[in-house]
Amino acid sequence: MAVVAAKGCKCGSFSGGQRLGGVHLPAVPAGGDDGRRAQEIKRRRRYDLREQEGRAARPAAADQKLCRFCSANGTIMSGCSLQGALVSTAIMRRNVLTRIVGTQKNNLPLPKRSAAIAAPIALLLVVGLISLYDFTFADRYPNIDAASSSSSSSSSPSPATVSKCNLTRGEWVPDGEAPYYTNLTCPFIDDHQNCMKFGKPSLEYVSWRWKPDGCELPRFDAARFLEAMRGKSMAFVGDSLARNHFKSLLCLLSKVAQPVELVGAAPEIDVTGRAVRRDFRYDSHGFTASLFWSPFLVKANLANATLGLWDLHLDTADARWAAHVAEFDYVVLSDTNWFLRPSVYYEGGRAVGRNGAAPVTNATEIAVPRAVRAAFRTALGALAAAPGTFRGKAILRSVTPAHFENGEWNTGGDCVRTRPFRRDERALGAVEAEYLAVQVDAVREAEAAVRRNGGELRLLDITEAMDLRPDGHPSRYGHPPGGSVEGSFVVDCLHWCLPGPIDLWSELLFHMLVDQ
């Protein structure tokens, strides 16, 4: 008997039986009772006729499936792709098994029938429970997936992702990436921060990165930063920690471009022997980065060099930087550490107080944080002193803690730890906490006035992050053996090694100025 097949298919017969529509029919008995044989042939013809009628009514897609089914079972046919044959075979086998199982289930005893019904129900329940688990925990911990996907990707997180978290809260985690630069690749590192050059025993301090809560902080991208600064200018104003930050930025950018320092005919030198202003020009991008030495931000005179006594005019900004602020698109202000030096405070040209270190008795002692508050109010007020004077973006960098242990800088204190503190392992010092509160208040009070004149004022809060890094200071490795940082200042637990944790400041600056 010829096997009925789909259009274009020629399915051969199989020994011991024939395949028709995917159903195997037993062979017709070769001998035996002629009546029985005639009945069997008759029954086959009726079955064959029904199959032909059913197949004629099928759509072309069904014929194609059957064609592929024949092919998958050993007959090669034109017009049937191998992939389609494999897919269709699976579909047809499923349908055949469904009919067979359905027929058999009707003849099963009750216990077996119950088991056959229970198995697929149990499978559906398992699938449902897994789906419920996925939905429930995806909603409860949305940041786990985001964090893991970010960490596994080499690309930087998007600004939208970073903006959802507080960059000032987090912890230091191990970092497998190499430092951005070394003392061999960056020519701008001052000896006092060149910890690699002077043999700091452990280099583990460069093997950590700041991980904010709930997001990943993008790594510093020197090319993007310089492109964003094309044709613009930036000034850093402050003390030696402002210089520390400035040199960190120059080193980070050195992977892409090297600036040229612009030296005037007669640069102004401060009474401390430091240049008042230094300018570095990136000709390839038309970008100028400048550094202003102003350790108090306000007008200051060294009244007695022998005693180290300063006169601070808390109501007058230091004109050496304030007179040039309109020249810059970006200004980064910072200070606090020099306010601990012996000082007499002036307002309106007359003495109004002193700090506890001042060797004078004819003035009322005023707490240092009060003087710091007054100085920051004056400095930030200078940004909005005259309409249209400053139309750029000003950033106040918060206080950075020192880490002298077992004594102060001049009484044997040192910083010999080799790992960061864990979160909540160390409480922020009372003085640093008060300085930070003063800076936050000063920004809040001045930002409206700066905005009215077309500028912008923001706070770069690095205090908590840096408080956890006692391992990142030069200690005794910012000078040759027997040398000193300044005078009798031998151990440095205030400034930061380059490269080191201070590079975080520029990573945050990059986010504030470029990503946002």
Stockholm file with secondary structure:
# STOCKHOLM 1.0

chainA/1-516         MAVVAAKGCKCGSFSGGQRLGGVHLPAVPAGGDDGRRAQEIKRRRRYDLREQEGRAARPAAADQKLCRFCSANGTIMSGCSLQGALVSTAIMRRNVLTRIVGTQKNNLPLPKRSAAIAAPIALLLVVGLISLYDFTFADRYPNIDAASSSSSSSSSPSPATVSKCNLTRGEWVPDGEAPYYTNLTCPFIDDHQNCMKFGKPSLEYVSWRWKPDGCELPRFDAARFLEAMRGKSMAFVGDSLARNHFKSLLCLLSKVAQPVELVGAAPEIDVTGRAVRRDFRYDSHGFTASLFWSPFLVKANLANATLGLWDLHLDTADARWAAHVAEFDYVVLSDTNWFLRPSVYYEGGRAVGRNGAAPVTNATEIAVPRAVRAAFRTALGALAAAPGTFRGKAILRSVTPAHFENGEWNTGGDCVRTRPFRRDERALGAVEAEYLAVQVDAVREAEAAVRRNGGELRLLDITEAMDLRPDGHPSRYGHPPGGSVEGSFVVDCLHWCLPGPIDLWSELLFHMLVDQ
#=GR chainA/1-516 SS CCCCCCTTCCCCCBTTEEEETTEEEECCCSSSCHHHHHHHHHHHHHHHHHHHHHHHHSCHHHHHHHHHHHHHTTCCCTTCCHHHHHHHHHHHHHHHHHHHHHHHHHTSCHHHHHHHHHHHHHHHHHHHHHHHHHHHHHHHCHHHHHHHHHHHCSSCCCHHHHHTSCTTSEEEEECCSCCSCCTTTCTTCCGGGCTTTTTCSCCGGGSEEEEETTSCCCCCCHHHHHHHTTTCEEEEEESHHHHHHHHHHHHHHTTTCCCEEECCSSCCBCTTSCBSEEEEEETTTTEEEEEEECSSSEEEEEEETTTTEEEEEEEEECHHHHTTGGGCSEEEECCCGGGGSCEEEEETTEEEEECTTCSCSSSCBCCHHHHHHHHHHHHHHHHTSSTTSCCSEEEEECCCCCCCBSSCTTTTCBCCCCSCCCTTSSCCCHHHHHHHHHHHHHHHHHHHHHHHTTCEEEEECCHHHHHTCGGGSCBTCSSCTTCCSBTTBCCBSSSCCSSSTTHHHHHHHHIIIIIC
#=GC SS_cons         CCCCCCTTCCCCCBTTEEEETTEEEECCCSSSCHHHHHHHHHHHHHHHHHHHHHHHHSCHHHHHHHHHHHHHTTCCCTTCCHHHHHHHHHHHHHHHHHHHHHHHHHTSCHHHHHHHHHHHHHHHHHHHHHHHHHHHHHHHCHHHHHHHHHHHCSSCCCHHHHHTSCTTSEEEEECCSCCSCCTTTCTTCCGGGCTTTTTCSCCGGGSEEEEETTSCCCCCCHHHHHHHTTTCEEEEEESHHHHHHHHHHHHHHTTTCCCEEECCSSCCBCTTSCBSEEEEEETTTTEEEEEEECSSSEEEEEEETTTTEEEEEEEEECHHHHTTGGGCSEEEECCCGGGGSCEEEEETTEEEEECTTCSCSSSCBCCHHHHHHHHHHHHHHHHTSSTTSCCSEEEEECCCCCCCBSSCTTTTCBCCCCSCCCTTSSCCCHHHHHHHHHHHHHHHHHHHHHHHTTCEEEEECCHHHHHTCGGGSCBTCSSCTTCCSBTTBCCBSSSCCSSSTTHHHHHHHHIIIIIC
//
